[in-house]
Amino acid sequence: MNLKKYLPIILILLSLSTVTFTQENEYKLLGDTYTKQKKYQKAIEAYKKALEFAPDDVEIREALARLYVNERMYDQAALEWQKLMKINPEDQRYHSLFAHIYTLQGKYQEAIAEYKKILEVTEDEGRIDHIQEKLASIYVYMKIKGKSAEGRKAIEELKQNIKKEPENITHYKYLGVIYKQQRRYQEAIAVYKEGLKIEPDNEEIHRSLASVYKFSKNYQETIKAYEKLIELNPTNPYYYHELGDCYLKTGQREKGVIALRKVVAMDPDNSYLYDVVGHVYQKNGMYSEAKAAFQKAIKLKPDNYSYHLCLADIYKKERKYEKAIKEYRQVLKLTDEEWATNQAQKAIIEIYEKMGRLGELAEEMEKKVGKKAPPKEKEPGKPAKIKKIDTNGDGIPDTYIIESK
């Protein structure tokens, strides 16, 4: 889509949501556009300019940090992640991304120290597994996976560790992770199986084995692995979720539906579980079941904009445009999160374009904005138009307004 062509409509839609299209929004949109065009240096300058007006905007600062990483400007990226850690110290993602910069720079001891700090404070199983994989990957960070001297050295070191300490399950786990990251799936599977000879009921190793089977698209073995995990821990809904997904991927629809129903049966008042199940159905093209799941999630938690967004996307996929528009507009009412409002706004524009009704949308939006315009902005005799004004007295126009007739 040519965003420049439809920019006036986007600006009008923004004025209807809770987002104020001020100077930082203008530069952010410019940065987003440059990024899509792969003009990364121009995008960096646009985001930096946006941060002059909104220094605590985490979305803009994240976008800038990621561009620095993309351009291998690691010192600058590290500074941005540090600033984000100060703005939102509870978000462990920033600590993990900061640690990753050390890895990219080859500062492995510093990276290990940062990752260990995260492990000290987090109780989330998924994040713990993720960080442990990151720690293992430090052994093998390389530009050409599986071919660097460092990678070979790490593998040989872990093999020697296994010979010295064959009962230490950690060595098997890390070696399996390295093989997995190098896509040497059969070797990873063999290592995990050796580890299970030592600890046959080690849930973490079984989970890693299931993950490798799924990465290698060996769904039949993945199913067996998750069935074993359910034996070990029958109250973990994640295992039923993965099992159901694999059943559907292998055409075992009835078994897949049964497994996914067990997910929500564990906690029928948990809207998040319906959301998770809905995504599995959606990914496997079962849109009726996905819709039912998202609708149930909305019934339990009607103010969650992400559920409405997922439901809207399905309606759009099915070309049920009026229902999709209704859900997208509900998203605009419920949140001012820019990624969500941008997605909803762009989807509404795309739908009206497909229906050949862009003019109707513009006219509708202009009327609504005109009704909301403050009386002091009215200038009789002039046609409605978008105007930029200077609100802070520095001589730089920084805000869009709608002039009404």
Order of alpha helices (4+ residues) and beta strands (2+ residues): alpha-alpha-alpha-alpha-alpha-alpha-alpha-alpha-alpha-alpha-alpha-alpha-alpha-alpha-alpha-alpha-alpha-alpha-alpha-alpha-alpha-beta-beta
